[in-house]
Amino acid sequence: MLEKISQKFGDIVRTIGGKSTITEKNVEEAVEQIKLALLEADVNLRVVRRFVNSTLEEAKGEKVLRAVQPGQQFVKIVHDKMVALLGEGKQDLVLKGTDTTSVVLLLGLQGSGKTTSASKLAFHLKGKGRKVLVAACDLVRPAAVEQLSVLGAQIGVDVYKEEGAKDPVKVAAAALAKAKRELYDVLIVDTTGRLQIDEDMMAELVRVRDAVRPDESLLVADAMTGQAAADIAKTFDEKVGITGVILSKFDSDARGGAALSLRTVTGKPVKFVGVSEKPEGLEPFYPERVAGRILGMGDVVGLVEKAQAAFDQAEAAELEEKMATENFTLEDYLDQIARVKKMGSMKGMLDMIPGLAGQIDESRIDESGIKYEEAILRSMTRKERANFLIIGPKRRARIAKGSGTSVAEVNRLLKKFEKTRLMMKKMVKNKGQMAQMAKMMGQGGMPGGR
């Protein structure tokens, strides 16, 4: 995500960040490059002007030009301005306690990912211990109600729908009555979208809003539409009123124009971003972390959180014990593949490492290796995964055929596994590396990579 703008800003930061002395000319040249990078990222022109002028004004001050490390001081100014542009701090949903029903109204154009975001938000709130009901009030788009029903079933969240319903206001009101009666503490209302903004849609959304009196009215905006997302958000805010934004398809946004324009244009915070099609693919929006990634500083905190979600302490201790005694099996290796996949794509993780963000050539990252390894492992019997030494030539031929790979690839995986086990045992002896190895599977032994 944000590859293009990250690369541009990363180059600027590296050029001026290491300078022991800088002049007003250096600053002006860097700011001009920043302006071009923002315009190429499709950031709103008014936002660009405000960002550039405030950065230039502060960076030309005596504080920077006479600082001990003026290059780094300039980078800090740019970072702070970027954070201010994106919004100060993570903005949580403002919901009531669990003893009453809170209502979240989702708005957006057709194709913005509203219905998918409704299910992701429901899954997110369910994980927070909330009892969630989702109301299917998009009665215009074909199969929208059915799509929401299927998604609800997949994540174990109830969906309220009325077969043959024509009036979304009545459906929303009935859903709210059910939520209060059956003690759901959050009701998410998925509304009708249109291909473009029109007065009939806005009037309908206002009636739905008045019927449920939402605690949060979130616009779902497509990050890939650039600054147009900010203009759409502004119109929705003026016509219906919004409290925040869910920026969908954020993982596919290489430019960043939407994220960088929204807060300034609308005055409303981005509260969540969609980072995958999976139910868990909705993440809180952290301005500081996104600013760090744009500037090539990575997001170590985010990477650690992903690791903690995939590896808990008890499992890490058990893994450590297996590593120390060489009891680590192919079954364990398969389990680690699942955990690495849970953390997201390899490119996404590398982008979170300082110094690598925005510098990864996506075409050179082959994530198919992990898929081949998983296929090979799943083609083995449990007995074979428990003891790889019994996998002779005939078994290897059978495994290769079952996984759609070759005997050479099966041999390569088994040889790599043997080396990984030996490396693990050595690393566990080093107490300074023990915790890191148990949690992150060590660089050399990480599943994948052919």
Residue pairs with C-beta under 8 A, 6 or more apart in sequence:
1 250
1 251
1 252
1 253
1 254
1 275
1 293
1 348
1 351
2 253
2 254
2 255
2 256
2 259
2 290
2 293
2 294
2 358
3 254
3 358
3 362
4 40
4 41
4 254
4 255
4 256
5 37
5 38
5 40
5 41
5 254
5 255
5 256
5 294
6 293
6 294
6 295
6 296
6 351
6 357
6 358
7 358
7 359
8 33
8 36
8 37
8 40
8 41
9 34
9 37
9 78
9 294
9 295
9 296
9 358
10 295
10 296
10 357
10 358
10 359
12 30
12 33
12 34
12 37
13 75
13 78
13 295
13 296
13 297
14 296
15 30
16 22
16 26
16 30
16 71
16 74
16 75
17 71
17 72
17 74
17 75
18 71
19 26
19 70
19 71
20 69
20 70
20 71
21 70
22 64
22 65
22 70
22 71
22 74
23 65
24 60
24 65
27 56
27 59
27 60
27 64
27 65
27 74
28 56
30 59
30 74
31 52
31 55
31 56
31 59
34 51
34 52
34 55
34 78
35 48
35 52
38 47
38 48
38 51
38 52
38 260
39 45
39 48
40 255
41 226
41 255
41 256
41 257
41 260
42 226
42 227
42 255
42 257
42 258
43 51
43 226
43 227
43 256
43 257
43 260
43 261
44 227
44 230
44 257
44 261
44 264
44 265
46 264
46 265
47 85
47 227
47 260
47 261
47 264
47 265
50 264
51 81
51 82
51 85
54 81
55 77
55 78
55 81
58 64
58 77
58 81
59 74
59 77
59 78
63 73
64 70
64 73
64 74
64 77
67 73
75 295
78 295
79 291
79 292
79 295
79 297
82 260
82 291
82 294
82 295
83 287
83 288
83 291
85 260
85 263
85 264
86 259
86 260
86 263
86 270
86 285
86 287
86 290
86 291
87 263
87 269
87 270
87 285
87 287
88 287
89 287
89 288
90 284
90 285
90 286
90 287
91 244
91 269
91 270
91 271
91 285
92 271
92 284
93 104
93 215
93 216
93 244
93 271
94 215
94 216
94 243
95 102
95 104
95 186
95 215
95 216
96 102
96 185
96 215
97 185
98 129
98 130
98 131
98 185
99 185
100 185
101 176
101 179
101 180
101 184
101 185
101 186
101 187
102 185
102 186
102 187
102 215
102 216
103 176
103 186
103 187
103 189
103 212
103 213
103 214
103 215
103 216
104 121
104 186
104 187
104 188
104 189
104 214
104 215
104 216
104 217
104 218
105 189
105 191
105 208
105 209
105 212
105 214
105 216
105 217
105 218
106 114
106 117
106 118
106 121
106 188
106 189
106 190
106 191
106 218
106 220
106 246
107 114
107 191
107 205
107 217
107 218
107 219
107 220
107 236
107 240
107 242
108 114
108 191
108 193
108 219
108 220
108 221
108 236
109 193
109 194
109 195
109 196
109 197
109 222
109 232
110 141
110 193
110 194
110 195
111 193
111 195
111 222
112 193
112 220
112 221
112 222
112 248
113 220
113 222
113 248
113 249
113 274
114 138
114 190
114 191
114 193
114 220
114 248
115 138
115 144
115 147
115 148
115 151
115 190
116 151
116 248
116 274
116 277
117 220
117 246
117 248
117 272
117 274
117 282
118 134
118 148
118 151
118 188
118 190
119 134
119 148
119 151
119 152
119 154
119 155
119 157
119 279
120 274
120 279
120 280
120 281
120 282
121 188
121 218
121 246
121 272
121 282
122 132
122 134
122 152
122 155
122 157
122 186
122 188
123 155
123 157
123 279
123 280
123 282
124 272
124 280
124 282
125 132
125 186
125 188
126 132
126 155
126 156
126 157
130 185
130 186
131 183
131 184
131 185
131 186
132 157
132 158
132 184
132 185
132 186
132 187
132 188
133 157
133 158
133 159
133 160
133 175
133 178
133 179
133 182
133 184
133 186
133 187
133 188
134 148
134 152
134 157
134 158
134 159
134 160
134 187
134 188
134 189
134 190
135 159
135 160
135 161
135 171
135 172
135 175
135 176
135 187
135 188
135 189
135 190
136 144
136 145
136 148
136 149
136 159
136 160
136 161
136 171
136 190
137 168
137 171
137 172
137 175
137 189
137 190
137 191
137 192
137 208
138 144
138 145
138 148
138 168
138 190
138 191
138 192
138 193
139 145
139 165
139 166
139 167
139 168
139 171
139 192
140 192
140 193
140 194
141 192
141 193
144 190
145 161
148 159
148 161
148 190
149 159
149 161
151 279
152 158
152 159
153 159
154 279
155 279
158 184
160 171
160 174
160 175
160 178
160 179
161 171
162 170
162 171
162 174
165 171
168 191
168 192
168 204
168 208
169 204
169 207
169 208
169 211
172 189
172 208
172 211
172 212
173 211
173 212
175 187
175 189
175 212
176 187
176 211
176 212
178 184
179 186
179 187
187 212
189 208
189 212
189 214
191 204
191 205
191 208
192 201
192 204
192 205
193 201
194 201
197 232
197 235
197 236
197 239
202 239
202 240
205 239
205 240
206 239
206 240
209 217
209 240
209 241
216 243
216 244
217 240
217 241
217 242
217 243
218 242
218 243
218 244
218 245
218 246
218 271
218 272
219 232
219 233
219 236
219 237
219 242
219 244
219 245
219 246
219 268
220 245
220 246
220 248
221 229
221 232
221 233
221 245
221 246
221 247
221 248
221 258
221 262
222 229
222 248
222 249
222 258
223 229
223 247
223 248
223 249
223 250
223 252
223 253
223 258
223 259
223 273
223 274
224 249
224 252
224 253
224 258
225 232
225 258
226 255
226 257
226 258
226 261
227 257
227 258
227 261
227 265
228 258
229 247
229 257
229 258
229 261
229 262
230 258
230 261
230 262
230 264
230 265
230 266
231 265
233 242
233 245
233 262
233 265
233 266
233 268
234 265
234 266
236 242
237 266
237 267
237 268
242 266
242 268
243 268
244 268
244 269
244 270
244 271
245 262
245 266
245 268
245 269
245 270
245 271
246 270
246 271
246 272
246 273
246 274
246 282
247 253
247 258
247 259
247 262
247 270
247 272
247 273
247 274
247 285
248 273
248 274
249 274
250 259
250 273
250 274
250 275
251 274
251 275
251 276
251 281
251 348
253 259
256 294
259 270
259 273
259 290
262 268
262 270
263 269
263 270
269 285
270 285
271 284
271 285
272 282
272 283
272 284
272 285
273 282
273 283
273 285
274 281
274 282
275 281
275 282
275 283
275 344
275 348
276 344
286 302
289 299
289 301
289 302
290 299
291 297
292 298
292 299
292 354
292 357
293 299
293 351
293 352
293 357
293 358
294 358
296 354
296 355
296 357
296 358
296 359
297 354
297 357
298 351
298 352
298 353
298 354
298 355
298 356
298 357
299 351
299 352
299 357
300 352
300 353
300 354
302 352
303 349
303 352
303 353
306 343
306 344
306 349
307 343
307 439
307 440
308 439
309 342
309 343
310 339
310 340
310 342
310 343
311 319
311 339
311 438
311 439
311 440
316 435
316 438
316 439
317 438
319 328
319 332
319 438
320 428
320 434
320 437
320 438
321 327
322 328
322 329
322 332
323 421
323 424
323 425
323 427
323 428
323 437
323 438
324 425
324 428
324 429
326 421
326 425
328 421
328 424
329 385
329 386
329 387
329 388
330 377
330 380
330 384
330 385
330 386
330 388
330 417
331 382
331 385
331 386
333 377
333 417
333 420
333 447
334 374
334 377
334 378
334 385
336 441
336 446
336 447
337 370
337 373
337 374
337 377
337 447
337 448
339 441
340 370
340 441
340 446
340 447
340 448
341 370
343 349
345 367
346 365
346 367
346 370
346 448
347 360
347 362
347 365
347 367
350 356
350 360
350 365
351 357
351 358
351 360
366 449
366 450
367 448
368 450
369 448
369 449
369 450
370 447
370 448
370 449
372 403
372 405
372 409
372 450
373 413
373 447
373 448
373 450
374 447
375 403
375 404
375 405
376 399
376 400
376 403
376 405
376 409
376 410
376 413
377 385
377 413
378 403
379 398
379 399
379 400
379 402
379 403
380 391
380 399
383 390
384 390
384 391
384 395
384 399
388 414
388 417
388 418
391 399
391 414
396 407
396 410
396 411
396 414
397 407
399 410
400 406
400 407
400 409
400 410
403 410
409 450
412 450
420 444
420 445
423 442
423 444
423 445
424 437
424 442
424 445
427 433
427 434
427 437
427 442
428 434
428 437
436 442
440 446
441 447
